[in-house]
Amino acid sequence: MDSILLPLLLSFLAGICTVFGGLVIILIKNFKKSYLSFFMGISAGAMIYISFIELLPEAMKALGFLNANIVFFLGILFIGIIDRIAPHHYQAYCSKNVVRYDKVLLTGYLVVIGIIIHNFPEGIAVFMSSLGNIRFGILIAFATAIHNIPEGVAVASPILFATKSRRKALYYSFLAGIAEPIGAILAYTILRPFITPIFLSYIFAFVAGIMVYLSFDELLPSCFENNEGHTAIAGIVAGMLVMMASLTLI
């Protein structure tokens, strides 16, 4: 039982960072989209770096080049299908020109549902990676946590704008984030009989595919919106540097 507590804690901490995104919307009155660009850049840089520098090479050692890459692209396909089923977008409602509060609220609910569905595999990724290699788990949890801050913004901003309720904004941010540890618990319950070193190598390659897809499909395009290219690049480089420093120290 003790062996799963730290992976479960990492999944919980990564997921709960959506609440920080909600707090950002509540506490920062003049919210700037450049903040989102920087945070998403950090997350994208961290995810891409850890995927290609650690996860995929580690999987190739155990599985071979071809098998590891097949699983890597299956991870991309898997999260791509989920994205098609339940797309979500990052949007901070900062403008006072929006008058259709009911439409904004509906958007907020749809974003919550989309992010909950997305966060299930993210929670599984953090948890299963931590079971195989706690160092990888910590790094993936960090990258996912940074990624979840703008997700919290995406959830809280339309809810707060439409309802004027800080409590509801934080509640739905929490609801979106708690999906990650729930996904982790379900994964452990279902996959426990199959957990072996080889199986975990498959998980590393699969997780790398998921994180690369999230980076290129969601994070990077959002980074470069609104002419925030330099801010995004700074975030990407910062994310990679943080991962490099973490790999050196951990």
DRENDO-1510 file (C-alpha; in Angstrom, 1 decimal, always signed):
<recs>
REC; n; res; u; v; w
REC; 1; MET; +0.0; +0.0; +0.0 .
REC; 2; ASP; +2.8; +2.4; +0.9 .
REC; 3; SER; +4.2; +2.0; -2.7 .
REC; 4; ILE; +1.2; +3.7; -4.2 .
REC; 5; LEU; +0.8; +6.6; -1.7 .
REC; 6; LEU; +3.5; +8.8; -3.3 .
REC; 7; PRO; +2.4; +8.3; -6.9 .
REC; 8; LEU; -1.2; +9.0; -5.8 .
REC; 9; LEU; -0.1; +12.1; -3.9 .
REC; 10; LEU; +1.8; +13.3; -7.0 .
REC; 11; SER; -1.3; +12.8; -9.2 .
REC; 12; PHE; -3.4; +14.7; -6.6 .
REC; 13; LEU; -1.0; +17.6; -6.4 .
REC; 14; ALA; -0.7; +17.9; -10.2 .
REC; 15; GLY; -4.4; +17.8; -10.6 .
REC; 16; ILE; -5.2; +20.3; -7.9 .
REC; 17; CYS; -3.2; +23.0; -9.6 .
REC; 18; THR; -6.3; +23.7; -11.6 .
REC; 19; VAL; -7.5; +25.5; -8.4 .
REC; 20; PHE; -4.4; +27.8; -8.7 .
REC; 21; GLY; -5.7; +28.7; -12.1 .
REC; 22; GLY; -9.0; +29.6; -10.6 .
REC; 23; LEU; -7.3; +31.7; -7.9 .
REC; 24; VAL; -5.4; +33.5; -10.6 .
REC; 25; ILE; -8.6; +34.6; -12.2 .
REC; 26; ILE; -10.1; +35.7; -8.9 .
REC; 27; LEU; -7.1; +37.5; -7.4 .
REC; 28; ILE; -5.6; +39.2; -10.5 .
REC; 29; LYS; -8.2; +41.8; -11.6 .
REC; 30; ASN; -6.4; +42.9; -14.8 .
REC; 31; PHE; -5.6; +39.4; -16.1 .
REC; 32; LYS; -3.2; +39.5; -19.1 .
REC; 33; LYS; -3.1; +36.8; -21.7 .
REC; 34; SER; +0.7; +37.1; -21.7 .
REC; 35; TYR; +0.6; +35.3; -18.3 .
REC; 36; LEU; -1.2; +32.4; -20.0 .
REC; 37; SER; +1.3; +32.3; -22.8 .
REC; 38; PHE; +4.2; +32.1; -20.4 .
REC; 39; PHE; +2.7; +29.3; -18.3 .
REC; 40; MET; +1.7; +27.3; -21.3 .
REC; 41; GLY; +5.1; +27.8; -22.7 .
REC; 42; ILE; +6.7; +26.5; -19.5 .
REC; 43; SER; +4.4; +23.4; -19.6 .
REC; 44; ALA; +5.1; +22.7; -23.3 .
REC; 45; GLY; +8.8; +23.1; -22.9 .
REC; 46; ALA; +8.8; +20.8; -19.9 .
REC; 47; MET; +6.6; +18.1; -21.5 .
REC; 48; ILE; +8.6; +18.1; -24.8 .
REC; 49; TYR; +11.9; +18.0; -23.1 .
REC; 50; ILE; +11.1; +15.1; -20.6 .
REC; 51; SER; +9.4; +13.1; -23.4 .
REC; 52; PHE; +12.3; +13.2; -25.8 .
REC; 53; ILE; +15.2; +13.3; -23.4 .
REC; 54; GLU; +14.1; +10.8; -20.7 .
REC; 55; LEU; +10.8; +8.9; -21.3 .
REC; 56; LEU; +11.2; +7.7; -24.9 .
REC; 57; PRO; +14.9; +6.9; -24.6 .
REC; 58; GLU; +14.2; +4.9; -21.4 .
REC; 59; ALA; +11.4; +3.0; -23.2 .
REC; 60; MET; +13.7; +2.2; -26.2 .
REC; 61; LYS; +16.3; +0.6; -23.9 .
REC; 62; ALA; +13.7; -2.0; -22.8 .
REC; 63; LEU; +11.5; -2.3; -25.8 .
REC; 64; GLY; +13.8; -1.5; -28.7 .
REC; 65; PHE; +13.5; +1.4; -31.2 .
REC; 66; LEU; +10.6; +0.2; -33.2 .
REC; 67; ASN; +8.3; -1.0; -30.4 .
REC; 68; ALA; +8.9; +2.1; -28.3 .
REC; 69; ASN; +8.1; +4.3; -31.2 .
REC; 70; ILE; +4.9; +2.4; -32.1 .
REC; 71; VAL; +3.7; +2.8; -28.5 .
REC; 72; PHE; +4.7; +6.5; -28.6 .
REC; 73; PHE; +2.5; +7.1; -31.7 .
REC; 74; LEU; -0.3; +5.0; -30.1 .
REC; 75; GLY; -0.2; +7.5; -27.2 .
REC; 76; ILE; -0.6; +10.3; -29.7 .
REC; 77; LEU; -3.5; +8.6; -31.4 .
REC; 78; PHE; -5.2; +7.8; -28.0 .
REC; 79; ILE; -5.1; +11.4; -26.7 .
REC; 80; GLY; -6.0; +12.7; -30.2 .
REC; 81; ILE; -9.2; +10.6; -30.2 .
REC; 82; ILE; -10.1; +11.9; -26.7 .
REC; 83; ASP; -9.4; +15.5; -28.0 .
REC; 84; ARG; -11.8; +14.9; -30.9 .
REC; 85; ILE; -14.5; +13.5; -28.6 .
REC; 86; ALA; -14.2; +16.2; -25.9 .
REC; 87; PRO; -12.4; +19.3; -27.3 .
REC; 88; HIS; -11.6; +22.1; -24.9 .
REC; 89; HIS; -10.0; +25.5; -25.3 .
REC; 90; TYR; -8.2; +28.0; -23.2 .
REC; 91; GLN; -10.0; +31.3; -23.0 .
REC; 92; ALA; -9.9; +34.0; -20.3 .
REC; 93; TYR; -13.1; +36.1; -20.3 .
REC; 94; CYS; -11.5; +39.5; -19.6 .
REC; 95; SER; -13.7; +41.6; -21.8 .
REC; 96; LYS; -16.8; +43.5; -20.6 .
REC; 97; ASN; -18.3; +43.4; -24.1 .
REC; 98; VAL; -19.7; +39.9; -23.7 .
REC; 99; VAL; -23.3; +40.2; -22.8 .
REC; 100; ARG; -24.7; +36.6; -23.3 .
REC; 101; TYR; -24.0; +35.3; -19.8 .
REC; 102; ASP; -26.0; +32.1; -20.4 .
REC; 103; LYS; -23.8; +31.3; -23.4 .
REC; 104; VAL; -20.6; +32.1; -21.5 .
REC; 105; LEU; -21.8; +29.8; -18.6 .
REC; 106; LEU; -22.6; +27.0; -21.1 .
REC; 107; THR; -19.1; +27.4; -22.5 .
REC; 108; GLY; -17.7; +27.1; -19.0 .
REC; 109; TYR; -19.6; +23.9; -18.3 .
REC; 110; LEU; -18.4; +22.4; -21.6 .
REC; 111; VAL; -14.8; +23.3; -20.8 .
REC; 112; VAL; -15.2; +21.7; -17.4 .
REC; 113; ILE; -16.4; +18.4; -19.0 .
REC; 114; GLY; -13.7; +18.5; -21.6 .
REC; 115; ILE; -10.9; +19.1; -19.1 .
REC; 116; ILE; -12.2; +16.3; -16.8 .
REC; 117; ILE; -12.1; +13.9; -19.7 .
REC; 118; HIS; -8.6; +15.1; -20.6 .
REC; 119; ASN; -7.4; +14.9; -17.0 .
REC; 120; PHE; -8.2; +11.2; -16.6 .
REC; 121; PRO; -5.3; +10.0; -18.8 .
REC; 122; GLU; -3.0; +12.7; -17.4 .
REC; 123; GLY; -3.6; +11.4; -13.9 .
REC; 124; ILE; -2.9; +7.8; -15.2 .
REC; 125; ALA; +0.3; +9.1; -16.8 .
REC; 126; VAL; +1.6; +10.7; -13.6 .
REC; 127; PHE; +0.6; +7.7; -11.4 .
REC; 128; MET; +1.9; +4.9; -13.6 .
REC; 129; SER; +5.1; +6.8; -14.4 .
REC; 130; SER; +5.7; +7.3; -10.7 .
REC; 131; LEU; +5.2; +3.6; -10.0 .
REC; 132; GLY; +7.9; +2.8; -12.6 .
REC; 133; ASN; +10.4; +5.5; -11.7 .
REC; 134; ILE; +9.7; +8.1; -9.0 .
REC; 135; ARG; +12.1; +10.6; -10.6 .
REC; 136; PHE; +10.1; +10.5; -13.8 .
REC; 137; GLY; +6.9; +10.7; -11.8 .
REC; 138; ILE; +8.0; +13.9; -10.1 .
REC; 139; LEU; +9.1; +15.5; -13.3 .
REC; 140; ILE; +5.9; +14.6; -15.2 .
REC; 141; ALA; +3.8; +15.8; -12.2 .
REC; 142; PHE; +5.6; +19.1; -12.3 .
REC; 143; ALA; +5.0; +19.5; -16.1 .
REC; 144; THR; +1.4; +18.5; -15.7 .
REC; 145; ALA; +0.9; +20.8; -12.7 .
REC; 146; ILE; +2.1; +23.8; -14.7 .
REC; 147; HIS; -0.1; +22.7; -17.6 .
REC; 148; ASN; -3.1; +22.6; -15.2 .
REC; 149; ILE; -2.8; +26.2; -14.1 .
REC; 150; PRO; -4.1; +27.6; -17.5 .
REC; 151; GLU; -6.7; +24.8; -17.5 .
REC; 152; GLY; -8.0; +26.2; -14.2 .
REC; 153; VAL; -8.1; +29.6; -15.8 .
REC; 154; ALA; -10.1; +28.2; -18.7 .
REC; 155; VAL; -12.6; +26.7; -16.3 .
REC; 156; ALA; -12.9; +29.5; -13.8 .
REC; 157; SER; -13.0; +32.6; -16.1 .
REC; 158; PRO; -16.3; +31.8; -17.9 .
REC; 159; ILE; -17.9; +30.5; -14.7 .
REC; 160; LEU; -16.9; +33.6; -12.7 .
REC; 161; PHE; -17.9; +36.0; -15.5 .
REC; 162; ALA; -21.3; +34.4; -15.9 .
REC; 163; THR; -22.2; +33.8; -12.3 .
REC; 164; LYS; -20.1; +36.4; -10.4 .
REC; 165; SER; -19.5; +33.6; -7.8 .
REC; 166; ARG; -16.0; +33.1; -6.7 .
REC; 167; ARG; -17.0; +29.9; -4.9 .
REC; 168; LYS; -18.5; +28.4; -8.0 .
REC; 169; ALA; -15.4; +29.3; -10.0 .
REC; 170; LEU; -13.1; +27.6; -7.5 .
REC; 171; TYR; -15.5; +24.6; -7.1 .
REC; 172; TYR; -15.5; +23.8; -10.8 .
REC; 173; SER; -11.7; +24.3; -11.0 .
REC; 174; PHE; -11.4; +21.8; -8.2 .
REC; 175; LEU; -13.8; +19.4; -9.9 .
REC; 176; ALA; -11.8; +19.5; -13.1 .
REC; 177; GLY; -8.5; +18.8; -11.3 .
REC; 178; ILE; -9.7; +16.0; -9.0 .
REC; 179; ALA; -10.3; +13.9; -12.1 .
REC; 180; GLU; -6.5; +13.2; -12.2 .
REC; 181; PRO; -6.2; +11.3; -8.9 .
REC; 182; ILE; -9.5; +9.5; -9.6 .
REC; 183; GLY; -8.0; +8.4; -13.0 .
REC; 184; ALA; -4.9; +7.3; -11.1 .
REC; 185; ILE; -7.0; +5.1; -8.6 .
REC; 186; LEU; -9.0; +3.6; -11.5 .
REC; 187; ALA; -5.8; +2.8; -13.4 .
REC; 188; TYR; -4.2; +1.1; -10.4 .
REC; 189; THR; -7.3; -0.9; -9.7 .
REC; 190; ILE; -7.7; -2.1; -13.3 .
REC; 191; LEU; -4.0; -2.5; -14.3 .
REC; 192; ARG; -2.5; -3.7; -11.0 .
REC; 193; PRO; -2.2; -7.4; -12.2 .
REC; 194; PHE; -0.2; -6.3; -15.3 .
REC; 195; ILE; +2.4; -4.0; -13.6 .
REC; 196; THR; +5.9; -5.2; -14.5 .
REC; 197; PRO; +9.1; -3.4; -15.5 .
REC; 198; ILE; +8.3; -4.1; -19.2 .
REC; 199; PHE; +4.8; -2.9; -18.9 .
REC; 200; LEU; +6.0; +0.3; -17.3 .
REC; 201; SER; +8.4; +0.8; -20.2 .
REC; 202; TYR; +5.3; +0.7; -22.5 .
REC; 203; ILE; +3.7; +3.3; -20.2 .
REC; 204; PHE; +6.7; +5.6; -20.5 .
REC; 205; ALA; +6.5; +5.5; -24.3 .
REC; 206; PHE; +2.7; +6.0; -24.2 .
REC; 207; VAL; +2.9; +8.9; -21.8 .
REC; 208; ALA; +5.6; +10.5; -24.0 .
REC; 209; GLY; +3.1; +10.4; -26.9 .
REC; 210; ILE; +0.4; +11.9; -24.8 .
REC; 211; MET; +2.5; +14.8; -23.6 .
REC; 212; VAL; +3.9; +15.6; -27.1 .
REC; 213; TYR; +0.4; +15.7; -28.5 .
REC; 214; LEU; -0.8; +18.0; -25.7 .
REC; 215; SER; +2.2; +20.3; -26.3 .
REC; 216; PHE; +1.9; +20.6; -30.1 .
REC; 217; ASP; -1.9; +20.5; -30.4 .
REC; 218; GLU; -3.0; +22.6; -27.4 .
REC; 219; LEU; -0.2; +24.4; -25.6 .
REC; 220; LEU; +2.0; +25.7; -28.4 .
REC; 221; PRO; -0.8; +27.1; -30.6 .
REC; 222; SER; -2.3; +28.8; -27.5 .
REC; 223; CYS; +1.1; +30.2; -26.6 .
REC; 224; PHE; +1.5; +32.1; -29.8 .
REC; 225; GLU; -1.9; +33.7; -29.9 .
REC; 226; ASN; -2.4; +37.4; -29.4 .
REC; 227; ASN; +1.1; +38.3; -30.6 .
REC; 228; GLU; +2.8; +36.8; -27.5 .
REC; 229; GLY; +5.5; +35.0; -29.4 .
REC; 230; HIS; +8.5; +36.2; -27.4 .
REC; 231; THR; +6.7; +35.5; -24.1 .
REC; 232; ALA; +5.9; +32.0; -25.3 .
REC; 233; ILE; +9.5; +31.3; -26.4 .
REC; 234; ALA; +10.7; +32.5; -23.0 .
REC; 235; GLY; +8.3; +30.1; -21.3 .
REC; 236; ILE; +9.3; +27.2; -23.5 .
REC; 237; VAL; +13.0; +27.7; -22.8 .
REC; 238; ALA; +12.3; +28.2; -19.1 .
REC; 239; GLY; +10.3; +24.9; -19.0 .
REC; 240; MET; +13.2; +23.0; -20.7 .
REC; 241; LEU; +15.8; +24.6; -18.4 .
REC; 242; VAL; +13.7; +23.6; -15.3 .
REC; 243; MET; +13.5; +20.0; -16.6 .
REC; 244; MET; +17.2; +19.9; -17.3 .
REC; 245; ALA; +18.0; +21.3; -13.8 .
REC; 246; SER; +15.6; +18.8; -12.2 .
REC; 247; LEU; +17.1; +15.8; -14.0 .
REC; 248; THR; +20.5; +17.0; -12.8 .
REC; 249; LEU; +19.4; +17.4; -9.2 .
REC; 250; ILE; +16.9; +14.6; -8.7 .
</recs>
